[in-house]
Amino acid sequence: MWVPWVADFRGLWGLDTTDRTGGERAPSGPRFNRDGSIRQSWVDPVGYAGLQKVAPPSMAERIRTDRLEQLEREADALHAEFDAARTRLRAEVLVGGLTPHEISTKEAHLTRLRRNDSELRAERRRLQVGRQAPSTLRSHLHRPAVPDPPDLSLRGRILNVWVMISVPLVLGLIAAAAPLRLHVLVVSPIVIVGLMALEATLRKRLLQFLWAVLATALLLGAIAVVVYFIVRDWRWALLGVFSAAGLLVLGGNLRERFWSR
């Protein structure tokens, strides 16, 4: 039962200052907005709560069935419209009764009908298959990133201590090179590489570290050789660069041909 002052009151809850910008005015309500329209929370409370799109669990199967039947009717009507439009276009082209622009327009209409038919078939397939809820929130990830389990062994405790002291140790050893009159540019790489080798040993990755050091040394050596020949004679440097590039391409092709099978 409607209460009259709720159903019919279109005024404001307080003083109307007649401000042209709408500011400093009391709120309207409870049923009507300031422009006299009914609030959505009154005329459509379900939509206001965002529940129009949510199917009640007890009606989910019925809604699915009704929509499938509706899609069948829409698809039949769409097929009939497409056949009629295609037949009409073919007949008009046959007698030469259309301009090129009209033909393009009617062909675009046929394309839209085909696209609509594809969308209907895709929706029907989704309804028939149904959407299954994922077993976990990370089930769509093939290789999820997970934290490493805590290592409580002696090696793990040593690594934890090493993480805390490694950077201060590197800086301290480099700083100690100055009083000993050692060249910092010579001492720094030795200290850093030595400590990195120690950490790689603790992590059981010494072999990978040695390979990385070797590859880095070869790369730096190649760069030094190229720079040397650029200074001496740029033609030898250019020959070396193109020769190295050719060998790399040849190696990649041979690997793809024989070792990638």
VOSE-514504 format. One line per 5 residues: number of its first residue (from 1); their letters; for each residue z negated, y, x negated of N, C-alpha, C. Coordinates in Angstrom, 1 decimal. Atoms other than C-alpha are relative to their C-alpha. Example, Ala and Ser with C-alpha at 12.3 -4.5 7.8 and 13.67 -1.06 7.14 Angstrom:
! residues 2
1 = AS = 0.0,-1.2,-0.9,-7.8,-4.5,-12.3,0.0,1.2,-0.9 | 0.0,-1.1,0.9,-7.1,-1.1,-13.7,-0.8,1.1,0.8 .
This chain:
! residues 261
1 = MWVPW = 0.0,-1.2,-0.8,0.0,0.0,0.0,0.0,1.2,-0.9 | -0.1,-1.2,0.8,1.1,3.3,-1.4,-1.1,1.1,0.4 | 0.9,-1.2,-0.2,-1.5,6.1,-1.8,0.9,1.3,0.0 | -0.9,-1.1,-0.1,0.2,9.3,-0.7,0.0,0.9,-1.3 | 0.0,-1.0,1.1,-0.9,11.5,-3.6,0.6,-0.6,-1.3 .
6 = VADFR = -0.7,0.6,1.1,0.4,8.9,-6.1,1.5,-0.1,0.3 | -1.4,0.2,-0.4,3.7,8.2,-4.2,0.8,1.3,0.1 | -0.8,-1.2,-0.4,4.6,11.8,-3.4,-0.3,1.2,-1.0 | 0.3,-1.1,0.8,2.9,14.0,-6.0,1.0,0.2,-1.2 | -1.0,-0.2,1.0,5.6,15.6,-8.2,-0.5,1.2,-0.9 .
11 = GLWGL = 0.5,-1.2,0.8,3.4,18.4,-9.8,-0.5,-0.4,-1.3 | 0.5,0.2,1.4,1.6,18.7,-13.1,-1.5,-0.2,0.2 | 1.4,0.2,0.0,-1.9,17.6,-13.9,-0.7,1.2,-0.8 | 0.6,-1.1,0.6,-3.1,21.1,-14.7,0.8,1.3,0.2 | -0.6,-1.3,-0.1,-1.9,24.6,-15.3,1.5,0.0,-0.4 .
16 = DTTDR = -1.4,-0.1,0.4,1.9,25.3,-15.3,0.2,1.4,-0.5 | -0.1,-1.3,0.6,2.4,28.2,-17.7,1.4,0.5,0.1 | -1.4,-0.4,-0.2,6.1,28.4,-16.7,0.7,0.3,-1.4 | -0.6,-0.1,1.3,7.0,28.1,-20.4,1.5,-0.5,0.1 | -1.4,0.4,-0.1,10.8,28.0,-20.6,0.4,-1.1,-1.0 .
21 = TGGER = -0.3,1.1,1.0,10.7,25.7,-23.7,-0.7,-1.3,0.4 | 0.7,1.2,-0.4,8.5,23.2,-21.8,-1.3,-0.3,-0.8 | 1.2,0.2,0.8,5.6,23.6,-24.2,-1.2,0.5,0.7 | 1.3,-0.5,-0.5,1.9,24.2,-23.4,0.0,-0.2,1.5 | 0.0,0.3,-1.4,2.3,22.6,-20.0,-0.8,-1.3,0.2 .
26 = APSGP = 0.8,1.2,-0.3,0.1,20.0,-18.4,0.9,-1.2,0.2 | -0.9,1.2,-0.2,1.4,16.4,-18.2,0.3,-0.2,1.5 | -0.4,0.3,-1.4,3.3,15.3,-15.1,-0.5,-1.4,0.4 | 0.4,1.3,-0.3,2.6,12.3,-13.1,-0.8,-0.1,1.3 | -0.1,1.2,0.8,1.5,9.8,-12.4,1.3,-0.8,0.2 .
31 = RFNRD = -1.1,0.8,-0.3,4.7,8.5,-10.9,1.3,0.7,-0.5 | -1.3,-0.8,0.3,7.3,11.3,-11.7,-0.1,0.7,-1.3 | -0.2,-0.8,1.2,8.6,12.9,-14.8,0.1,1.5,0.3 | -0.1,-1.5,-0.3,8.8,16.7,-15.2,1.3,0.4,0.7 | -1.2,-0.4,-0.6,12.4,16.7,-14.1,0.1,-0.6,1.4 .
36 = GSIRQ = 0.0,0.5,-1.4,11.5,14.9,-10.8,0.4,-1.5,0.1 | -0.4,1.4,0.0,12.8,11.4,-11.8,-1.2,-0.9,-0.1 | 1.1,1.0,0.0,10.6,8.3,-11.4,-0.1,-0.6,-1.3 | 0.2,0.7,1.3,9.1,6.9,-14.5,0.4,-1.4,0.0 | -0.4,1.4,0.1,10.5,3.6,-15.7,-1.2,-0.9,0.1 .
41 = SWVDP = 1.2,0.9,-0.1,7.0,2.2,-15.9,-0.3,-0.3,1.5 | 0.3,0.3,-1.4,6.9,2.5,-12.1,1.2,-0.7,0.7 | -1.1,0.5,-0.7,10.4,1.7,-11.0,0.5,-1.4,-0.6 | -0.4,1.2,0.7,11.0,-1.1,-13.6,-1.1,-0.4,-1.0 | 1.0,0.4,0.9,7.7,-2.3,-15.1,0.3,-1.1,-1.0 .
46 = VGYAG = -0.3,1.1,0.8,9.1,-5.5,-16.4,1.0,0.5,-1.2 | -0.9,-0.5,1.1,11.9,-3.7,-18.3,-0.7,1.0,-0.9 | 0.8,-0.9,0.9,9.4,-1.1,-19.5,-0.8,-0.7,-1.0 | 0.8,0.9,1.0,7.4,-3.9,-21.1,1.0,-0.8,-0.9 | -0.9,0.7,0.9,10.6,-5.2,-22.7,0.1,-1.5,0.3 .
51 = LQKVA = 0.0,1.4,-0.4,10.5,-8.5,-20.7,1.2,-0.4,0.8 | -1.2,0.4,-0.7,13.8,-8.4,-18.9,0.8,-1.0,-0.7 | -0.8,0.9,0.8,15.4,-10.3,-21.7,-0.7,-1.3,-0.3 | 0.8,1.2,0.3,12.7,-13.0,-21.9,0.1,-0.9,1.2 | -0.1,0.9,-1.0,13.3,-16.1,-19.9,-1.3,-0.7,0.2 .
56 = PPSMA = 1.3,0.8,-0.2,10.2,-17.7,-18.2,0.2,-1.4,-0.4 | -0.2,1.4,0.4,9.6,-21.1,-19.7,0.3,-1.0,1.1 | -0.3,0.9,-1.1,9.7,-22.8,-16.3,1.4,0.1,0.5 | -1.3,-0.3,-0.5,13.1,-21.3,-15.6,1.1,-0.1,-1.1 | -1.0,-0.1,1.1,14.8,-21.7,-19.0,1.1,-1.0,0.2 .
61 = ERIRT = -1.1,0.9,-0.2,16.8,-24.8,-18.2,0.9,0.4,1.2 | -0.8,-0.5,-1.1,17.9,-23.4,-14.9,0.9,1.2,-0.4 | -0.8,-1.1,0.5,19.0,-20.2,-16.5,1.2,-0.4,-0.9 | -1.0,0.6,0.9,20.9,-22.2,-19.1,1.2,-0.6,0.8 | -1.0,0.6,-0.9,22.7,-24.2,-16.4,0.8,1.0,0.8 .
66 = DRLEQ = -0.7,-1.0,-0.7,23.5,-21.2,-14.3,1.0,0.8,-0.8 | -0.9,-0.8,0.9,25.0,-19.3,-17.2,1.2,-0.9,-0.5 | -1.1,0.8,0.3,27.1,-22.3,-18.2,1.0,-0.1,1.1 | -0.9,0.0,-1.2,28.5,-22.5,-14.7,0.8,1.3,0.1 | -0.6,-1.3,0.0,29.2,-18.8,-14.8,1.0,0.2,-1.1 .
71 = LEREA = -0.9,-0.1,1.0,30.9,-19.1,-18.1,1.3,-0.8,0.3 | -1.2,0.8,-0.4,33.2,-21.8,-16.7,0.9,0.8,0.9 | -0.8,-0.8,-0.9,34.2,-19.5,-13.9,0.7,1.1,-0.7 | -0.6,-1.1,0.7,34.8,-16.6,-16.2,1.1,-0.5,-0.9 | -1.1,0.5,0.9,36.9,-18.8,-18.6,1.2,-0.3,0.9 .
76 = DALHA = -1.1,0.4,-0.9,39.0,-20.1,-15.7,0.8,1.3,0.4 | -0.6,-1.3,-0.4,39.6,-16.5,-14.5,0.7,0.6,-1.1 | -0.6,-0.6,1.2,40.4,-15.4,-18.0,1.3,-0.7,-0.3 | -1.2,0.8,0.2,42.9,-18.2,-18.5,1.1,0.4,1.0 | -1.0,-0.3,-1.0,44.6,-17.4,-15.3,0.6,1.4,-0.2 .
81 = EFDAA = -0.5,-1.3,0.2,44.8,-13.7,-16.1,0.9,0.0,-1.3 | -0.9,0.1,1.2,46.2,-14.5,-19.6,1.3,-0.6,0.3 | -1.3,0.6,-0.4,48.9,-16.8,-18.2,0.8,0.9,0.8 | -0.8,-0.9,-0.8,49.9,-14.3,-15.6,0.6,1.2,-0.8 | -0.4,-1.1,0.9,50.0,-11.4,-18.2,1.1,-0.4,-1.0 .
86 = RTRLR = -1.0,0.5,1.0,52.0,-13.5,-20.7,1.3,-0.3,0.7 | -1.2,0.3,-0.7,54.5,-14.7,-18.1,0.7,1.3,0.4 | -0.6,-1.3,-0.4,55.0,-11.1,-16.8,0.6,0.7,-1.2 | -0.5,-0.7,1.2,55.5,-9.8,-20.4,1.3,-0.7,-0.4 | -1.2,0.7,0.4,58.0,-12.5,-21.2,1.2,0.3,0.9 .
91 = AEVLV = -1.1,-0.3,-0.9,60.0,-11.8,-18.1,0.5,1.4,-0.1 | -0.5,-1.4,0.1,60.1,-8.1,-18.6,0.7,0.2,-1.3 | -0.7,-0.1,1.3,61.1,-8.5,-22.3,1.4,-0.7,0.2 | -1.3,0.7,-0.2,63.8,-11.0,-21.1,1.1,0.8,0.6 | -1.0,-0.8,-0.7,65.5,-8.5,-18.9,0.1,1.4,-0.7 .
96 = GGLTP = 0.0,-1.3,0.7,64.8,-5.6,-21.4,-0.5,1.2,0.8 | 0.5,-1.1,-0.9,62.7,-3.5,-19.0,-1.2,0.7,-0.6 | 1.1,-0.6,0.7,60.1,-2.4,-21.6,0.4,0.7,-1.2 | -0.2,-0.7,1.3,60.0,0.1,-24.4,-0.9,-0.6,-1.1 | 0.8,0.6,1.1,58.6,-0.9,-27.8,-1.5,0.3,0.1 .
101 = HEIST = 1.4,-0.4,-0.2,55.4,1.1,-27.1,-0.7,-0.8,1.1 | 0.5,0.8,-1.1,54.9,-0.7,-23.8,-0.3,-1.5,-0.4 | 0.2,1.4,0.4,55.4,-4.1,-25.4,-1.2,-0.1,-0.9 | 1.2,0.1,0.9,52.8,-3.3,-28.1,-1.2,0.1,0.8 | 1.1,-0.2,-0.8,50.4,-2.2,-25.5,-0.4,-1.3,0.8 .
106 = KEAHL = 0.2,1.2,-0.7,50.8,-5.4,-23.5,-0.4,-1.2,-0.9 | 0.4,1.0,1.0,50.6,-7.6,-26.6,-1.5,0.3,-0.4 | 1.4,-0.3,0.3,47.3,-5.8,-27.5,-0.9,-0.5,1.1 | 0.8,0.5,-1.1,46.0,-6.7,-24.0,-0.1,-1.5,-0.1 | 0.1,1.4,0.2,46.9,-10.3,-24.6,-1.0,-0.4,-1.1 .
111 = TRLRR = 1.0,0.3,1.1,45.0,-10.2,-27.9,-1.4,0.2,0.4 | 1.4,-0.2,-0.5,41.9,-8.8,-26.2,-0.4,-1.2,0.9 | 0.3,1.1,-0.9,42.1,-11.6,-23.6,-0.4,-1.2,-0.8 | 0.3,1.1,0.9,42.2,-14.2,-26.4,-1.3,0.2,-0.7 | 1.3,-0.2,0.7,39.3,-12.6,-28.2,-1.1,-0.2,1.0 .
116 = NDSEL = 1.0,0.3,-1.0,37.3,-12.6,-25.0,-0.2,-1.5,0.3 | 0.1,1.4,-0.3,38.1,-16.2,-24.4,-0.8,-0.7,-1.2 | 0.7,0.5,1.2,36.9,-17.0,-28.0,-1.5,0.3,0.1 | 1.5,-0.3,-0.2,33.6,-15.2,-27.3,-0.6,-0.8,1.0 | 0.6,0.8,-1.1,33.1,-17.1,-24.1,-0.2,-1.4,-0.5 .
121 = RAERR = 0.1,1.3,0.5,33.7,-20.4,-25.8,-1.2,-0.1,-1.0 | 1.1,0.0,0.9,31.3,-19.4,-28.6,-1.4,0.0,0.7 | 1.2,-0.1,-0.8,28.6,-18.5,-26.1,-0.3,-1.3,0.7 | 0.2,1.3,-0.7,29.1,-21.7,-24.2,-0.5,-1.1,-1.0 | 0.4,0.9,1.0,28.8,-23.7,-27.4,-1.5,0.2,-0.4 .
126 = RLQVG = 1.4,-0.3,0.4,25.5,-22.0,-28.3,-0.9,-0.4,1.1 | 0.9,0.5,-1.1,24.1,-22.7,-24.8,-0.1,-1.5,0.0 | 0.0,1.4,-0.1,25.1,-26.3,-25.0,-0.8,-0.7,-1.1 | 0.7,0.5,1.2,23.7,-26.9,-28.5,-1.5,0.4,0.1 | 1.4,-0.5,-0.1,20.6,-24.8,-27.9,-0.4,0.5,-1.4 .
131 = RQAPS = 0.5,-0.6,1.3,18.6,-22.9,-30.6,-1.3,-0.7,-0.3 | 1.2,0.6,0.4,16.0,-24.9,-32.4,-0.8,0.9,-0.9 | 0.9,-0.9,0.8,13.0,-23.1,-33.8,-0.2,-0.7,-1.4 | 0.1,0.6,1.4,12.7,-23.5,-37.6,-1.4,-0.6,-0.1 | 1.3,0.7,0.2,10.0,-25.9,-38.8,-1.0,0.9,-0.7 .
136 = TLRSH = 0.9,-0.9,0.7,8.6,-23.2,-41.1,0.8,1.3,-0.1 | -0.6,-1.3,0.2,9.3,-19.5,-41.7,0.9,0.1,-1.2 | -0.8,-0.1,1.2,10.9,-20.3,-45.0,1.0,-1.2,0.0 | -0.9,1.2,0.0,13.1,-23.3,-43.9,1.4,0.4,-0.2 | -1.4,-0.4,0.3,16.3,-21.2,-44.2,0.3,0.2,-1.4 .
141 = LHRPA = -0.2,-0.2,1.4,15.7,-20.8,-47.9,0.2,-1.3,-0.7 | -0.3,1.2,0.7,17.3,-23.4,-50.1,-0.9,-0.1,-1.3 | 0.9,0.0,1.2,15.3,-22.4,-53.3,-1.0,1.1,0.1 | 1.0,-1.1,-0.1,12.3,-20.4,-52.2,-0.8,0.2,-1.2 | 0.8,-0.4,1.2,10.4,-18.5,-54.8,-1.5,-0.3,0.3 .
146 = VPDPP = 1.4,0.4,-0.2,6.9,-20.0,-55.0,-0.8,0.3,-1.3 | 0.8,-0.3,1.2,4.1,-19.0,-57.4,-0.3,-1.3,-0.8 | 0.3,1.2,0.8,3.4,-21.4,-60.3,-1.5,-0.4,0.3 | 1.4,0.4,-0.2,0.3,-23.5,-59.8,-0.9,0.4,-1.2 | 0.9,-0.3,1.1,-2.7,-22.5,-61.9,-0.1,-1.1,-1.0 .
151 = DLSLR = 0.2,1.0,1.0,-2.8,-24.3,-65.2,-1.4,0.0,-0.6 | 1.4,0.0,0.4,-6.4,-25.3,-65.9,-0.2,-0.8,-1.3 | 0.1,0.7,1.2,-5.6,-27.2,-69.1,-0.4,0.9,-1.1 | 0.3,-0.8,1.2,-6.5,-26.0,-72.6,1.2,0.9,-0.4 | -1.2,-0.8,0.3,-2.9,-24.9,-73.2,0.1,1.2,1.0 .
156 = GRILN = -0.1,-1.0,-0.9,-3.0,-22.9,-70.0,-1.1,1.1,-0.2 | 1.0,-1.0,0.4,-6.3,-21.1,-71.0,0.4,0.8,-1.2 | -0.5,-0.7,1.2,-4.8,-20.3,-74.4,1.1,1.0,0.4 | -1.1,-0.9,-0.4,-1.7,-18.8,-72.7,-0.6,1.2,0.7 | 0.6,-1.1,-0.7,-3.9,-16.7,-70.5,-0.6,1.0,-0.9 .
161 = VWVMI = 0.5,-0.9,1.0,-5.7,-15.3,-73.5,1.1,0.7,-0.8 | -1.1,-0.6,0.8,-2.4,-14.8,-75.3,0.7,1.1,0.8 | -0.6,-1.1,-0.8,-1.0,-12.7,-72.4,-0.8,1.2,-0.2 | 0.9,-1.2,0.1,-4.0,-10.4,-72.8,0.1,0.7,-1.3 | 0.1,-0.6,1.4,-3.8,-9.9,-76.6,1.3,0.1,-0.7 .
166 = SVPLV = -1.3,0.0,0.7,-0.1,-10.3,-77.4,0.5,1.4,-0.3 | -0.5,-1.4,0.2,1.0,-6.7,-76.9,-0.9,0.8,-0.9 | 0.8,-0.8,1.0,-2.0,-5.1,-78.6,0.1,-0.6,-1.4 | -0.1,0.6,1.3,-1.6,-7.6,-81.4,1.3,0.4,-0.7 | -1.3,-0.4,0.6,2.1,-6.7,-82.0,-0.2,1.5,-0.4 .
171 = LGLIA = 0.2,-1.4,0.4,1.2,-3.0,-82.0,-0.9,0.2,-1.1 | 0.9,-0.1,1.1,-1.7,-3.5,-84.3,0.6,-0.4,-1.3 | -0.7,0.5,1.3,0.4,-5.5,-86.9,1.0,1.0,-0.4 | -1.0,-1.0,0.4,3.1,-2.9,-86.8,-0.7,1.2,-0.6 | 0.8,-1.2,0.5,0.5,-0.1,-87.3,-0.6,-0.3,-1.4 .
176 = AAAPL = 0.6,0.3,1.3,-1.0,-2.0,-90.2,1.0,0.0,-1.1 | -1.0,0.0,1.0,2.3,-2.0,-92.0,0.1,1.3,-0.8 | -0.1,-1.3,0.7,2.0,1.7,-92.8,-1.0,0.1,-1.2 | 0.9,-0.1,1.2,-1.2,1.6,-95.0,0.4,-1.0,-1.1 | -0.4,0.9,1.0,0.3,-1.4,-96.8,1.3,0.4,-0.7 .
181 = RLHVL = -1.2,-0.5,0.6,3.4,0.6,-97.6,1.2,-0.9,0.2 | -1.1,0.8,-0.3,5.7,-1.8,-95.9,0.9,0.7,1.0 | -1.0,-0.7,-0.8,8.9,-0.7,-94.2,-0.1,-0.5,1.5 | 0.2,0.4,-1.4,8.3,-0.6,-90.4,1.2,-0.7,0.6 | -1.2,0.6,-0.6,11.9,-1.4,-89.6,0.3,-1.5,-0.5 .
186 = VVSPI = -0.1,1.4,0.5,11.6,-4.6,-91.7,-1.1,-0.9,0.6 | 1.2,0.7,-0.4,8.1,-5.6,-90.6,0.1,-0.3,1.5 | 0.0,0.1,-1.4,8.6,-5.0,-86.9,0.8,-1.2,0.6 | -0.7,1.2,-0.5,11.4,-7.6,-86.2,-0.7,-1.3,-0.5 | 0.7,1.3,0.4,9.5,-10.2,-88.3,-1.2,-0.3,0.8 .
191 = VIVGL = 1.2,0.2,-0.8,6.3,-9.7,-86.4,0.3,-0.4,1.4 | -0.3,0.3,-1.4,7.9,-9.7,-83.0,0.6,-1.4,0.1 | -0.6,1.4,-0.1,10.1,-12.8,-83.7,-1.1,-1.0,-0.3 | 1.0,1.0,0.3,7.1,-14.6,-85.2,-0.9,-0.2,1.2 | 0.8,0.1,-1.2,4.9,-13.9,-82.2,0.7,-0.6,1.2 .
196 = MALEA = -0.8,0.6,-1.1,7.7,-14.8,-79.8,0.1,-1.5,-0.2 | -0.1,1.4,0.3,8.1,-18.1,-81.6,-1.3,-0.7,0.3 | 1.3,0.6,-0.3,4.3,-18.7,-81.3,-0.1,-0.2,1.5 | 0.1,0.1,-1.5,4.5,-18.0,-77.5,0.9,-1.1,0.5 | -0.9,1.1,-0.5,7.5,-20.3,-77.1,-0.5,-1.3,-0.3 .
201 = TLRKR = 0.7,1.2,0.3,5.6,-23.0,-78.9,-1.0,-0.4,1.0 | 1.1,0.3,-1.0,2.7,-22.7,-76.5,0.6,-0.3,1.3 | -0.7,0.3,-1.3,5.1,-22.8,-73.5,0.9,-1.2,-0.1 | -0.8,1.2,0.1,6.9,-25.8,-74.9,1.5,0.4,0.1 | -1.4,-0.5,-0.1,10.2,-23.8,-75.2,0.5,0.4,-1.3 .
206 = LLQFL = -0.4,-0.4,1.3,10.6,-23.6,-78.9,1.5,-0.2,-0.3 | -1.5,0.2,0.3,14.1,-25.2,-79.0,0.8,1.0,0.7 | -0.8,-1.1,-0.6,15.4,-22.8,-76.4,-0.1,1.3,-0.7 | 0.2,-1.3,0.7,13.9,-19.9,-78.3,0.9,0.0,-1.3 | -0.8,0.1,1.3,15.6,-21.1,-81.6,1.5,0.2,0.3 .
211 = WAVLA = -1.4,-0.1,-0.4,18.9,-21.4,-79.8,0.3,1.5,0.3 | -0.2,-1.4,-0.4,18.5,-17.8,-78.4,0.0,0.8,-1.3 | 0.0,-0.8,1.3,17.6,-16.5,-81.9,1.3,-0.2,-0.7 | -1.2,0.3,0.7,20.6,-18.2,-83.4,1.2,0.8,0.7 | -1.1,-0.7,-0.7,23.0,-16.8,-80.7,-0.1,1.5,-0.2 .
216 = TALLL = 0.2,-1.4,0.2,21.5,-13.3,-81.1,0.4,0.4,-1.5 | -0.4,-0.3,1.4,21.9,-13.5,-84.9,1.5,-0.1,-0.2 | -1.4,0.1,0.1,25.5,-14.6,-84.6,0.7,1.2,0.7 | -0.5,-1.2,-0.7,26.2,-11.8,-82.1,-0.1,1.3,-0.9 | 0.2,-1.1,0.9,24.7,-9.2,-84.4,0.8,0.0,-1.2 .
221 = GAIAV = -0.8,0.1,1.1,26.5,-10.6,-87.3,1.5,0.3,0.3 | -1.4,-0.3,-0.3,29.8,-10.4,-85.5,0.2,1.5,0.2 | -0.1,-1.5,-0.2,29.1,-6.8,-84.5,0.0,0.7,-1.3 | 0.0,-0.6,1.3,28.3,-6.0,-88.1,1.3,-0.1,-0.7 | -1.3,0.3,0.6,31.5,-7.6,-89.3,1.1,0.9,0.6 .
226 = VVYFI = -1.0,-0.8,-0.6,33.6,-5.7,-86.8,-0.2,1.5,-0.4 | 0.3,-1.4,0.5,31.9,-2.4,-87.7,0.5,0.2,-1.4 | -0.4,-0.1,1.4,32.5,-3.1,-91.4,1.5,0.1,-0.1 | -1.5,0.0,0.1,36.2,-3.8,-90.9,0.6,1.3,0.7 | -0.4,-1.3,-0.6,36.5,-0.7,-88.6,-0.1,1.1,-1.0 .
231 = VRDWR = 0.2,-1.0,1.1,35.2,1.4,-91.5,1.1,-0.2,-1.1 | -0.9,0.3,1.0,37.4,-0.3,-94.0,1.5,0.1,0.4 | -1.4,0.0,-0.5,40.6,-1.0,-92.0,0.0,-0.5,1.4 | 0.2,0.3,-1.4,40.7,-0.9,-88.2,0.9,-1.1,0.5 | -0.9,1.1,-0.4,43.6,-3.3,-88.1,-0.6,-1.4,-0.1 .
236 = WALLG = 0.7,1.3,0.1,41.5,-6.2,-89.4,-1.0,-0.1,1.1 | 1.0,0.0,-1.1,38.8,-5.3,-86.8,0.7,-0.4,1.3 | -0.7,0.3,-1.2,41.4,-5.4,-84.0,0.5,-1.4,0.0 | -0.4,1.4,0.1,42.7,-8.7,-85.3,-1.1,-1.0,0.3 | 1.2,0.9,-0.2,39.2,-10.2,-85.3,-0.4,0.0,1.5 .
241 = VFSAA = 0.4,0.0,-1.4,38.4,-9.0,-81.8,1.0,-0.8,0.9 | -0.9,0.7,-0.8,41.6,-10.4,-80.3,0.0,-1.5,-0.3 | 0.1,1.4,0.4,41.3,-13.6,-82.2,-1.3,-0.7,0.7 | 1.2,0.5,-0.7,37.7,-14.1,-80.9,0.2,-0.1,1.5 | -0.2,0.1,-1.4,38.8,-13.3,-77.4,0.9,-1.2,0.4 .
246 = GLLVL = -0.9,1.2,-0.3,41.6,-15.9,-77.6,-0.7,-1.3,-0.1 | 0.8,1.2,0.2,39.2,-18.5,-78.9,-0.9,-0.3,1.2 | 0.9,0.1,-1.2,36.8,-17.8,-76.0,0.8,-0.5,1.2 | -0.9,0.4,-1.2,39.6,-18.1,-73.4,0.4,-1.5,-0.2 | -0.4,1.3,0.3,40.8,-21.3,-75.1,-1.1,-1.0,0.3 .
251 = GGNLR = 1.2,0.9,-0.2,37.3,-22.8,-75.1,-0.3,-0.2,1.5 | 0.3,0.1,-1.4,36.8,-22.0,-71.4,1.0,-0.8,0.7 | -1.1,0.8,-0.7,40.2,-23.5,-70.4,-0.2,-1.5,-0.4 | 0.2,1.4,0.4,39.4,-26.7,-72.4,-1.2,-0.6,0.7 | 1.2,0.5,-0.7,36.0,-27.0,-70.8,0.3,-0.2,1.5 .
256 = ERFWS = -0.3,0.2,-1.4,37.4,-26.5,-67.3,0.9,-1.2,0.1 | -0.9,1.1,-0.1,40.1,-29.1,-68.1,-0.6,-1.4,-0.2 | 0.5,1.3,0.4,38.1,-31.9,-69.7,-1.5,-0.2,0.4 | 1.5,0.2,-0.1,34.3,-31.3,-69.3,-0.5,0.3,1.4 | 0.5,-0.4,-1.3,34.0,-30.0,-65.7,0.3,-1.0,1.1 .
261 = R = -0.4,1.1,-1.0,35.2,-33.2,-64.0,-1.2,-0.9,0.3 .
